[in-house]
């Protein structure tokens, strides 16, 4: 069972890592790769901007701290399109991106090769702003951390040196907060002081002393306003707390060493007794300072307040802009409208949206439309390899995983300088340039390091384009590769689920369920009809799928159940052969649970209902539970946390259909026909149930009939699932 750790535990666990964040190129010294942390981010962003603007396409890859927050949120063959999106959404919202690979590719017509600029960004959701709220949290899977560690991921570099970021939504919210704080030139503490009563003797004495002290300072100021540039107070004991300075070319008092409560009292004194004094709370880079400033008039006071507000807002805006961090890279990719290339990248795109744009939309269609606004041209090399006959032939029976595709399509690039003996050279040459150093010979980099994986993805795409008949020798720098007619039908089509071939079109929001070539994963089950599915959970864990199928088939017939699929140890999907059997099963289960007599105890379904916690519903309930942000390890615990109290949720059906079924039942009972089997009679009686909100029960006689019918059914042969 997978475990999840909060980020604080991760930081402690990895604090003793032996890898050094200062030797960023140790693991991949043989491959030229630009490692980027917060120390060199600004310069790297500047050069990357030039490379992206000149690029024909940009390949990306992400490394995350996990994929699924609970076993039942894994990708299943029984996942409908909308449910699969909800699972991807949950993953993108709960796990962190720790490394982001960006690799622009530019065609060099002089050397007849692509020039790649691989960048490997370490990123970390550090809290940069004081009013961000609670510290960021994310989940980690131990298997994912083991995987990263296996490929020498530098955890110290990520946590200590990773580039932080704000999403667009977070930036907008932060700017709103900054403006609210300095609205009307008043701090929150001043607003609190407006109506603060002064009743405590100590407070009264302090306020009176401050009033006298300010009167003395103001009087001396007026008497000597034509004197020197520095004003001296007459009370030496308060000199450090009450020091005369200049603020915005105006005489002022700098307040030091007072408690927050005392400062509120001083604000109140100024407001009540001094019309020509203004209290100001000014935030600096690492601290804040309070001033009492002398003003010549009410208009001068308003001018001062406006100056301070504008200055403070500008200061906060600069801090917020600095906190945007890595999102500047995403903004760059979006604004340049370049062709974005990924490999099996739907989850990557979901992470990009969640981390750097805003909250993920609730449906896949909304997501597709919104992504298309930011990134109008996206291509998935995994879809490309499986949807084109030429590329399928090249891959033969090889896996379309990133490393496998790289080995098959780019052997010369894989082996670098050792590739001279290869009888079949790659069609497209690729050189690598990092910090103005260009190379065409290198050893392989570290797989599953985002920068190198992005490089591999781009190389695969370049070779695939060549095999599709795109001649880069005729390619013009001004030509948009995304608009090439040979690529047009592959653009913006991403695998939502590789397991069952669900593809979503980002341009339209439409989805298709396609099977691409012989390489496609073979689905073990017959065609899935989601209207035929019942979700059952909360049964005793000792019951196996075979036993569940057997006890249901005894009642509804040997061919009633097509398959039983475990969601996890606490829940299963039962796929019925007909949609009508769903309502029959749910109605019978609900009636058995309401009837407390020996017949119910001896009924074949009683084994499934042991323990009294068995729940059942249609597939729509599964979708509702998947939409919850909660992630309990067991599905049964998830359903309880989601708030489900009922045990059976009957399927709503058409009243006219129910009436018709009742009529058929009546006619069947009036016919003394021996041709009807006991099972057919039982099915008709179960059909009598009206599955509306009243939850009508089956009669006791009908339950008895179903019990006796099951004993006459031929023994069912079952198989393990």
Buried (B, 14 or more C-beta within 10 A) or exposed (E): EBEBBEBEEBBEEBEEBEBEBEEBBEBBEEBBBBBBBBEBBEEBBEBBBEBBEBBBBBBBBBBBBBBBBBBBBBBBBBBBBBBBBBBBBBBBBBBBBBBBBBBBBBBBEEEEBBBBBBBBBBBBBBEBBEEBEEEEEBBBBEEBBEBBEEEEBBBBBBBBBBBBBBBBEBBEBBBEBBBEBBEEBBBEBBEEBEEEEBEEEEBEEBBEEBBEBBEBBBEBBEEEEEEEEEBEBEEEEBEEBBBBBEBBEBBBBBBEEBEEEBBBBBBBBBBEEBEBBBBBBBBEEEEEBBBBBBBEEEEBBBBBBEEBBEBBBEBBBEBBBEBBBBBBBBBBBBEBEBBBBBBBBBBBBBBBBBBBBBEBBEBBBEBBBBBBEBBBBBBBBBBBBBBBEEBBEBBEEBEBEBBEBBBBBBBBBBBBEEBEEEEEEBBBBBBBBBEEEEEBEBEBBBEBBBBBBBBBBBBBBBBBBBBBEBEBEEBEEEEEBBEBEEBEEBBBBBBBBBBBBBBBBBBEBEBEBBEBBEBBBEBEBEEBBBEBBBBBBBBEEEBBBEBBBBBBBBBBBBEBBBBBBBBBBBBBBBBBBBBBBBBBBBBBBBBBBEBEEEBBEEBBBBBBBEEEBBBBBBBBBBBBBBBBEBBBBBBBBBBBEBEBEEBBBBBEBEEEBBEEBBEEBEEBEEEEEEEBEBBEBBBBBBBBBBBBEEBBBBBEEBBBBBBEBBEEBEEBEBEEB
